[in-house]
Amino acid sequence: MKAHFTTYDQALDFIYSKIDFSFTKQQRYSEEVFNLERMFQFMQRLGNPQKAYKTIHVAGTKGKGSISAMISSILVSAGYCTGFYSSPHMLDYTERIQINGISITREDFLEVVNEIYQVIQEIHGLTTFEITTAIAFQHFMKKKIDFGVIEVGLGGRLDATNIITPEISVIASISLDHTAILGDTVEAIAGEKAGIIKEGIPVVVSPQKSSVMQVFKEKSQTVGAPLFQSADLLEYTTRTSQLEFQDFDISFPKFFLDKSTVDEKESIRIKIPLLGKHQMENAGTAFCALKILQEKGYSISNNNIKDGFQHVKWPGRFEILQQQPYVIIDAAHNYESSLRLIDTIHELFPQQKLTLIFGASEDKDIAGMLRNFAQISKMIIFTKSIHPRAADPISMQKLITSPLCDTIIIEDIQKALEFALHESKDGDIILASGSIFIAAAIRKTWFEMYKEKAI
C-alpha cells in the first residue's frame, strides 16, 4: 500500500478539504446533496465493512449521544468488543471513533485513510462526514468488533450512516434544530429521523410530543417495524439526585417482544453519573434497547446493564469540572436542551443565580436560549468559539432586552473563564453552554490551566 500521507495532520487536512456541511450554511436536505447512493457505492468499493459486525442505529435531536454512550458502555460491560461512532467531537477528531471507550489512535486513523485514499479519489463529491463514516466502518471491521453503536450525524433518512441494517433502531427526543435543513416543524424533522426505521427491525422511541410519535407510528406500520415507546413501557420511581450521580428504580415488562406478557412486571435500580431528569429518560430508552437485544438472544445480564450505566462516560453533559466555585459545562445548543439544562440547575442549585459563559452557532435559536438562560443568570459573558459558524458576540448581546442580568463581551474564551473565576467566590456557579464548541473550549482551557489548582 502506497502511503499518500505520512502524518495524522496531513490525513485530517485531506478529510477537511472535502465538503463539510458542519462548517457551512447548508439550506437543502435533499438527495441531490446528501446522496446515499454515493455512500452505498463507496462502501461496496471497500467491501462493505459495515456488514462485518452487528450494529445499533441511534437518531434524534436531543439525547442521541448520551443514549449511544450508555448502550456502548453496557455492551462493553457484557463482554462485547464495541465500536462507537459519534459526532461532533469535544477536543480531538479521533474521539468520533472509539472501541471499548478508547479513541482510535492517530496511527490507526492515518493507516485507514491511506488504505481508502484511492477509492475516495475515484468517487466524486464525497463529503467530510461520509469519509469519516467510512473510516469508522473500516476501522471497526479491521479490529473485529462485535457491535457498532452508530450515531446519526444529521437527520436520518439521507444520513451517511443510514446504509446499515441494524439489530435495533433507536430514536431519541425530537425538537426544533437544523430547521433550515430538516424542516421548520417538529413533525417534519421527525419525518427525516423516521428514515432510519427499517422493515422488521425493532425501533425504540424516547418520550415525544404526540404528533411526533404519530409520525413514528405511521412509518413503523408502513414498513412493518415493531415500535416500542419507552414512556409506555417503563415507570420510574424513588429517584434521588446528587452532584456525582442520580439513581432510580425502573419498573419494566418481563418481556418486550412478547407483548401479550406486558402486564408481568419486574424492576431494577439504575445509577448513572449523568445528571438531570432528561438523562433518566435517556437511560430508559437505552434500557429498552438492551432488554430487546437480551430477548433476541444476546448475552446481556441485568448486572451488565447496571454496571454499564454506572460507568458510562460522556463528557460535556452537565459536567462539573470543579467546586468552590462550581465550573460546569454543558453542550446544550438549542431551545429545548437549554430548558432541560435549566431544570437540572433548578433541581441541584435551587434559587441560585449563576454566571453564564455563552456562545452559540449562528443558525441556532439564540434568542430563545437567551430568554431561558437570562432567568437563572446574574451575568452573561458572551464569547466566541473558533468554529466558522460561531455567532458574533455583539449580535448576541443585543438580543438581551430585559434588565434581568448584566452582560459583558469577552471574545477570547480563556479570558472569559479567567474573568468568571476572578469574579466568583466559593459556592458561586459558572456555567459554560450554548454549543458543544464552547463547552469543549472551556473544558480544554480548564484542564490546561486550573485542574491542578482545583484538586
Buried (B, 14 or more C-beta within 10 A) or exposed (E): EEEBBEEBEEBBEBBEEBBBBBEEEBEEBEEEBBBBEBBEBBBEBBEBBBBBBBBBBBBBBBBBBBBBBBBBBBBBBBEBBBBBBBBBBBBBBBBBBBBBBEBBEBEBBBBBBBBBBEBBEEBEEBBBBBBBBBBBBBBBBBBEBBBBBBBBBBBBBBBBBBBBEBBBBBBBBBBBBBBEBBBEEBEEBBBBBBBBBBEEBBBBBBBBBEEBBEBBBBBBEEBEBBBBBBBEBBEBEEEEBEEEBBBBBBEBBEBBBEEEEBEEEEEBEBBBBBBBBBBBBBBBBBBBBBBBBBBEEBEBEEEBBBBBBBBBEBBBBBBBBBEEBBBBBBBBBBBBBBBBBBEBBEEBBEEBBBBBBBBBBBBBBBBBBBBBBBBBBBBBBBBBBEBEBBBEBEEBBEBBEEEBBEBBBBBEBBEBBBBBBEBBEEEBBBBBBBBBBBBBBBBBBBEEEBEEEEE
